[in-house]
Amino acid sequence: MTESPAGVAGRDRRVAPRYSYDANLEIEWGSAKLPGRVREISSGGMFIEMQDPLWLGARFAATWSLEDPLQIECEVRRVEPGRGIGVCYTIADSSARERVAALLERLGHQ
């Protein structure tokens, strides 16, 4: 049996569990620095509240304000006008990836 396109579009495509989280993020867009606030996070994505959201497909670097700031690369996957953006992110440094994995582990046990 095949599903209709409407059935596929209506389904939540997220695979990893999401957690509520609150942290500052500074987006580096060209020569501009844009403030954002992380509100939800998973192992490969996050929702960032920001006053003037970037557009779908935009790529940017960001500094995540953790105890020890973390550099991430992001791509906008969802835009919610007036609210923010859903992004997928990657972390180049293996020790930084381990820190994020530990953070997600803690959030999963709260």
Backbone as a printed PyTorch tensor [residue, N CA C, xyz], in Angstrom:
tensor([[[ 0.8440, -1.1750,  0.0000],
         [ 0.0000,  0.0000,  0.0000],
         [ 0.8880,  1.2370,  0.0000]],

        [[ 0.5560,  2.2450, -0.7970],
         [ 1.3240,  3.4860, -0.8350],
         [ 0.5520,  4.5700, -0.1110]],

        [[ 1.2890,  5.5040,  0.4440],
         [ 0.6570,  6.6180,  1.1510],
         [ 0.5190,  7.8010,  0.2270]],

        [[-0.5040,  8.5910,  0.4560],
         [-0.6850,  9.8060, -0.3380],
         [ 0.3550, 10.8270,  0.0750]],

        [[ 0.6770, 11.7820, -0.8110],
         [ 1.6270, 12.8290, -0.4340],
         [ 1.1890, 13.5810,  0.8130]],

        [[-0.1070, 13.7700,  0.9990],
         [-0.5820, 14.4920,  2.1840],
         [-0.2380, 13.7130,  3.4470]],

        [[-0.3470, 12.3870,  3.3880],
         [-0.0240, 11.5650,  4.5450],
         [ 1.4410, 11.6450,  4.9040]],

        [[ 2.2900, 11.7040,  3.9040],
         [ 3.7210, 11.8040,  4.1470],
         [ 4.0640, 13.1760,  4.7100]],

        [[ 3.5030, 14.2330,  4.1420],
         [ 3.8130, 15.5870,  4.5890],
         [ 3.3220, 15.8320,  6.0020]],

        [[ 2.2520, 15.1870,  6.4060],
         [ 1.6800, 15.4170,  7.7260],
         [ 2.4100, 14.6840,  8.8300]],

        [[ 3.3100, 13.7950,  8.4930],
         [ 4.0140, 12.9940,  9.4680],
         [ 5.2250, 13.7320, 10.0290]],

        [[ 5.5100, 13.5390, 11.3090],
         [ 6.7130, 14.1080, 11.9210],
         [ 7.9010, 13.2740, 11.4650]],

        [[ 8.8500, 13.8750, 10.7450],
         [ 9.9710, 13.1350, 10.1660],
         [11.1760, 13.0710, 11.1000]],

        [[11.0840, 13.6290, 12.2870],
         [12.2300, 13.6090, 13.2010],
         [12.4680, 12.1980, 13.7090]],

        [[13.7230, 11.8320, 13.8340],
         [14.0920, 10.5040, 14.2930],
         [14.6100, 10.5610, 15.7290]],

        [[15.4690, 11.5140, 16.0280],
         [16.0860, 11.6280, 17.3480],
         [15.1530, 12.3360, 18.3250]],

        [[15.1920, 11.9400, 19.5980],
         [14.3750, 12.6400, 20.5940],
         [14.8220, 14.0930, 20.7460]],

        [[13.8440, 14.9750, 20.9860],
         [14.1320, 16.3960, 21.1850],
         [13.9630, 16.7310, 22.6590]],

        [[14.7580, 17.6930, 23.1090],
         [14.7130, 18.1110, 24.5070],
         [14.5950, 19.6250, 24.5780]],

        [[13.8410, 20.0980, 25.5500],
         [13.7930, 21.5330, 25.8100],
         [15.1590, 21.9460, 26.3280]],

        [[15.6220, 23.0790, 25.8600],
         [16.9430, 23.5450, 26.2560],
         [16.9720, 25.0470, 26.0680]],

        [[17.7330, 25.7440, 26.8920],
         [17.7800, 27.1930, 26.8200],
         [19.2410, 27.6480, 26.8590]],

        [[19.7140, 28.1850, 25.7300],
         [21.1010, 28.6670, 25.6620],
         [21.2090, 29.7360, 24.5810]],

        [[22.1200, 30.6550, 24.7800],
         [22.3880, 31.6770, 23.7660],
         [23.1950, 31.0870, 22.6210]],

        [[23.0270, 31.7080, 21.4600],
         [23.7500, 31.3080, 20.2640],
         [24.0240, 32.5780, 19.4740]],

        [[25.2300, 32.7090, 18.9490],
         [25.5490, 33.8580, 18.1000],
         [25.8050, 33.3490, 16.6850]],

        [[24.9710, 33.8030, 15.7620],
         [25.0530, 33.3940, 14.3670],
         [25.9950, 34.3280, 13.6320]],

        [[26.9140, 33.7510, 12.8890],
         [27.8560, 34.5240, 12.0840],
         [27.3720, 34.4790, 10.6430]],

        [[26.8440, 35.5770, 10.1920],
         [26.2790, 35.6780,  8.8510],
         [27.0450, 36.7530,  8.1030]],

        [[28.0050, 36.3410,  7.2760],
         [28.8730, 37.3170,  6.6190],
         [29.6450, 38.0680,  7.6790]],

        [[29.5690, 39.3980,  7.6450],
         [30.2510, 40.1880,  8.6590],
         [29.3370, 40.5020,  9.8450]],

        [[28.0810, 40.0680,  9.7630],
         [27.1110, 40.3460, 10.8350],
         [27.1270, 39.2460, 11.8920]],

        [[26.8280, 39.6330, 13.1080],
         [26.6510, 38.7070, 14.2260],
         [25.2040, 38.8640, 14.6840]],

        [[24.4290, 37.7880, 14.5710],
         [23.0090, 37.8220, 14.9070],
         [22.7490, 37.0050, 16.1620]],

        [[22.0190, 37.5690, 17.1290],
         [21.7230, 36.8090, 18.3450],
         [20.5890, 35.8160, 18.1130]],

        [[20.6790, 34.6800, 18.7960],
         [19.6270, 33.6790, 18.7610],
         [19.5670, 32.9710, 20.0970]],

        [[18.5180, 32.2020, 20.2850],
         [18.3390, 31.4710, 21.5370],
         [17.9080, 30.0450, 21.2080]],

        [[18.6890, 29.0590, 21.6260],
         [18.3320, 27.6570, 21.4190],
         [17.1890, 27.3250, 22.3730]],

        [[16.1090, 26.7180, 21.8350],
         [14.9540, 26.3530, 22.6640],
         [14.6990, 24.8510, 22.7130]],

        [[15.0860, 24.1470, 21.6590],
         [14.9770, 22.6880, 21.6120],
         [16.2250, 22.1520, 20.9380]],

        [[16.6170, 20.9410, 21.3300],
         [17.8110, 20.3430, 20.7300],
         [17.6390, 18.8360, 20.6190]],

        [[18.2480, 18.2720, 19.5910],
         [18.3580, 16.8240, 19.4170],
         [19.7880, 16.5440, 18.9610]],

        [[20.0760, 15.3070, 18.6480],
         [21.4460, 14.9530, 18.2640],
         [21.8690, 15.5440, 16.9250]],

        [[20.9480, 16.0200, 16.1230],
         [21.3400, 16.5840, 14.8290],
         [20.6440, 17.8680, 14.4630]],

        [[19.8100, 18.3770, 15.3610],
         [19.0770, 19.5890, 15.0320],
         [18.7220, 20.3990, 16.2570]],

        [[18.2890, 21.6190, 15.9980],
         [17.8500, 22.4850, 17.0950],
         [16.8900, 23.5270, 16.5570]],

        [[16.0830, 24.0660, 17.4600],
         [15.2220, 25.1870, 17.1020],
         [15.8160, 26.4250, 17.7370]],

        [[16.0170, 27.4640, 16.9120],
         [16.6320, 28.7030, 17.3650],
         [15.6190, 29.8340, 17.2360]],

        [[15.3060, 30.4560, 18.3570],
         [14.4660, 31.6520, 18.3150],
         [15.3390, 32.8190, 17.8860]],

        [[14.8280, 33.5950, 16.9570],
         [15.5430, 34.8020, 16.5340],
         [14.5540, 35.7930, 15.9620]],

        [[14.8600, 37.0620, 16.1310],
         [13.9620, 38.1300, 15.7290],
         [13.7330, 38.1400, 14.2170]],

        [[14.7860, 38.0600, 13.4340],
         [14.6820, 38.0740, 11.9720],
         [15.2390, 36.7680, 11.4220]],

        [[14.3900, 35.7290, 11.2930],
         [14.8780, 34.4180, 10.8550],
         [15.5160, 34.4490,  9.4670]],

        [[16.5130, 33.6080,  9.2810],
         [17.1090, 33.4070,  7.9680],
         [16.1580, 32.5500,  7.1370]],

        [[16.4520, 32.3790,  5.8630],
         [15.5380, 31.6620,  4.9690],
         [15.8980, 30.1830,  4.8700]],

        [[14.9670, 29.4120,  4.3690],
         [15.1310, 27.9860,  4.1600],
         [16.3580, 27.7140,  3.2940]],

        [[17.2310, 26.8360,  3.7490],
         [18.4310, 26.4870,  3.0110],
         [19.6530, 27.3280,  3.3470]],

        [[19.4760, 28.4130,  4.0930],
         [20.6180, 29.2580,  4.4710],
         [21.5930, 28.4460,  5.3280]],

        [[22.8850, 28.6440,  5.0780],
         [23.9400, 27.9710,  5.8530],
         [24.7270, 29.0280,  6.6100]],

        [[25.1030, 28.6860,  7.8340],
         [25.8450, 29.6400,  8.6460],
         [26.6480, 28.9340,  9.7230]],

        [[27.6370, 29.6480, 10.2370],
         [28.4090, 29.1960, 11.3930],
         [27.8170, 29.8810, 12.6170]],

        [[27.9530, 29.2300, 13.7620],
         [27.4350, 29.8210, 14.9890],
         [28.3190, 29.4260, 16.1580]],

        [[28.3060, 30.2730, 17.1690],
         [28.9850, 29.9770, 18.4210],
         [27.9080, 29.7340, 19.4670]],

        [[27.9060, 28.5400, 19.9950],
         [26.9320, 28.1020, 20.9820],
         [27.5080, 28.4150, 22.3470]],

        [[26.7970, 29.2020, 23.1430],
         [27.3030, 29.6680, 24.4350],
         [27.1010, 28.6110, 25.5130]],

        [[27.9890, 27.6540, 25.5370],
         [28.0240, 26.6700, 26.6090],
         [29.1000, 27.1120, 27.5900]],

        [[29.3540, 26.3120, 28.6230],
         [30.4170, 26.6400, 29.5760],
         [31.7120, 26.9460, 28.8340]],

        [[32.0120, 26.1100, 27.8740],
         [33.1420, 26.3190, 26.9670],
         [32.5070, 26.4870, 25.5840]],

        [[32.4710, 27.7150, 25.0220],
         [31.7560, 27.9510, 23.7530],
         [32.1200, 26.9440, 22.6680]],

        [[31.1370, 26.6280, 21.8400],
         [31.2620, 25.5830, 20.8460],
         [30.9100, 26.1140, 19.4640]],

        [[31.7430, 25.8110, 18.4740],
         [31.4900, 26.2200, 17.0910],
         [30.6810, 25.1390, 16.3890]],

        [[29.6210, 25.5340, 15.7030],
         [28.8170, 24.5930, 14.9380],
         [28.5220, 25.1750, 13.5600]],

        [[28.2360, 24.2990, 12.6100],
         [27.8160, 24.6870, 11.2650],
         [26.3570, 24.2850, 11.1390]],

        [[25.5350, 25.1720, 10.6060],
         [24.0960, 24.9310, 10.5500],
         [23.5240, 25.1540,  9.1560]],

        [[22.3760, 24.5090,  8.9120],
         [21.5990, 24.7510,  7.7050],
         [20.1330, 24.8390,  8.1170]],

        [[19.4610, 25.8860,  7.6380],
         [18.0550, 26.1020,  7.9860],
         [17.1990, 25.0730,  7.2550]],

        [[16.3910, 24.3380,  8.0090],
         [15.4970, 23.3230,  7.4510],
         [14.0280, 23.7040,  7.5820]],

        [[13.7270, 24.6140,  8.5100],
         [12.3380, 25.0380,  8.7320],
         [12.3450, 26.4810,  9.1950]],

        [[11.4050, 27.2600,  8.7100],
         [11.2770, 28.6580,  9.1200],
         [ 9.8840, 28.8540,  9.6990]],

        [[ 9.8310, 29.4320, 10.8890],
         [ 8.5580, 29.8100, 11.5050],
         [ 8.5800, 31.3250, 11.6580]],

        [[ 7.9610, 32.0390, 10.7050],
         [ 7.9940, 33.5030, 10.7360],
         [ 7.5600, 34.0530, 12.1000]],

        [[ 8.3220, 35.0380, 12.5760],
         [ 8.0180, 35.6550, 13.8590],
         [ 8.4520, 34.8280, 15.0530]],

        [[ 8.9630, 33.6340, 14.8260],
         [ 9.3680, 32.7690, 15.9320],
         [10.8220, 32.3380, 15.8430]],

        [[11.2350, 31.7630, 14.6930],
         [12.6140, 31.3060, 14.5920],
         [12.8080, 30.2940, 13.4900]],

        [[13.8920, 29.4990, 13.6330],
         [14.2690, 28.5490, 12.5940],
         [14.6250, 27.1880, 13.1960]],

        [[14.2990, 26.1490, 12.4570],
         [14.7490, 24.8040, 12.7800],
         [15.9550, 24.5200, 11.9070]],

        [[17.0350, 24.0640, 12.5040],
         [18.2660, 23.8270, 11.7480],
         [18.7980, 22.4250, 12.0220]],

        [[19.5480, 21.9110, 11.0550],
         [20.3850, 20.7540, 11.3240],
         [21.7760, 21.3190, 11.5840]],

        [[22.5530, 20.6410, 12.4060],
         [23.8840, 21.1570, 12.7140],
         [24.9180, 20.0500, 12.6590]],

        [[26.1620, 20.4670, 12.4210],
         [27.2990, 19.5490, 12.4710],
         [28.3880, 20.1810, 13.3210]],

        [[29.1690, 19.3150, 13.9360],
         [30.2700, 19.7470, 14.7870],
         [31.5180, 19.0300, 14.2980]],

        [[32.5040, 19.7820, 13.8750],
         [33.7110, 19.1990, 13.2820],
         [34.6100, 18.5160, 14.3130]],

        [[34.7270, 19.0880, 15.5000],
         [35.6530, 18.6100, 16.5220],
         [35.0720, 17.4170, 17.2870]],

        [[35.8060, 16.3110, 17.3500],
         [35.2900, 15.0980, 18.0010],
         [35.0670, 15.2900, 19.5020]],

        [[35.9260, 16.0310, 20.1810],
         [35.7180, 16.2460, 21.6190],
         [34.4800, 17.1100, 21.8490]],

        [[34.2080, 18.0440, 20.9480],
         [32.9980, 18.8600, 21.0550],
         [31.7590, 18.0020, 20.8170]],

        [[31.8270, 17.0640, 19.8770],
         [30.6990, 16.1470, 19.6500],
         [30.4250, 15.3260, 20.8990]],

        [[31.4830, 14.8970, 21.5800],
         [31.3230, 14.1390, 22.8240],
         [30.6580, 14.9890, 23.9030]],

        [[31.0150, 16.2720, 23.9650],
         [30.3820, 17.1730, 24.9430],
         [28.8880, 17.3000, 24.6800]],

        [[28.5160, 17.4220, 23.4080],
         [27.1010, 17.5450, 23.0600],
         [26.3730, 16.2370, 23.3650]],

        [[26.9920, 15.1070, 23.0770],
         [26.3820, 13.8150, 23.3930],
         [26.1390, 13.6880, 24.9010]],

        [[27.0900, 14.1290, 25.7110],
         [26.9350, 14.0940, 27.1660],
         [25.8010, 15.0260, 27.6100]],

        [[25.7030, 16.1900, 26.9900],
         [24.6120, 17.1200, 27.2990],
         [23.2670, 16.4780, 26.9870]],

        [[23.1420, 15.8680, 25.8150],
         [21.8850, 15.2150, 25.4350],
         [21.5470, 14.0690, 26.3820]],

        [[22.5570, 13.3500, 26.8020],
         [22.3540, 12.2650, 27.7680],
         [21.7750, 12.8070, 29.0770]],

        [[22.3420, 13.9090, 29.5680],
         [21.8320, 14.5360, 30.8060],
         [20.3970, 15.0020, 30.6160]],

        [[20.1190, 15.6470, 29.4840],
         [18.7690, 16.1520, 29.2220],
         [17.7600, 15.0070, 29.1460]],

        [[18.1920, 13.8600, 28.6280],
         [17.3210, 12.7010, 28.5190],
         [16.9760, 12.0730, 29.8510]],

        [[17.7640, 12.3810, 30.8860],
         [17.5190, 11.7970, 32.2180],
         [16.9090, 12.7830, 33.1940]],

        [[16.5000, 13.9270, 32.7130],
         [15.8840, 14.9190, 33.6160],
         [14.4210, 14.6770, 33.7660]]])
